[in-house]
Amino acid sequence: MDIYDRQKKTSMCWFNKSSDLRASAAAIWVSTDPELSDRIVKDCSLGGGFVMGAAVIPVFRMLCGMSMELIFKAIVVKREDKVNESDHNLLNHASMAGIIYSEHERQLLKILTHSIVWAGRYPTPTPKKRGHMQEYSELVSAKLFDQVPLGTMSISIPNHSLDWESFNEMWSKAMSHYFREDKEA
């Protein structure tokens, strides 16, 4: 068996890549701190007015989603099941891995699925998938923002439902499941 086949069939390779993506997401999350953001902008010559907290959130979500996808696939590979490499739907992968998430977490996984497929990489989904943009916008609005009354109108305030802590909690649940597989074997 060559290195390609060996790594493809080694669950720890999938787990380690998931962990690397999680660490990268953590670094991006930390960069949203205003003081650190200012330093990064200055040190990297990103230009006046560049705000890390605004610019990197879609990429943070993409890396979170990719990390979740790979940890789910690590569990599937560990069971010696076949991984569907062309599917990025995190709800499908969580189900295949046997992990049960709350309805709220399932909605966050839907957001992360969009982030993997297009929202973390492109300004719009492919032309054939116009409805994905509407679905994503509705999910983000409903799950990541609270409507706060302000006089006769309301404003949207981020509710931090998909921040480092909530992502890390979902990832840790999958990690526990991954290592529990060892004990059950």
Secondary structure, 3 states (H helix, E strand, C coil): CCHHHHHHCCHHHHHHHHHHHHHHHHHHHHCCCHHHHHHHHHHCCCCCCCCHHHHCHHHHHHHHHHHHHHHHHHHHHHCCCCCCCCCCCHHHHHHHHCCCCCHHHHHHHHHHHHHHHHHCCCCCCCHHHHHHHHHHHHHHHHHHEEEEEECCEEEEEECCCCCHHHHHHHHHHHHHHHHHHHHHC
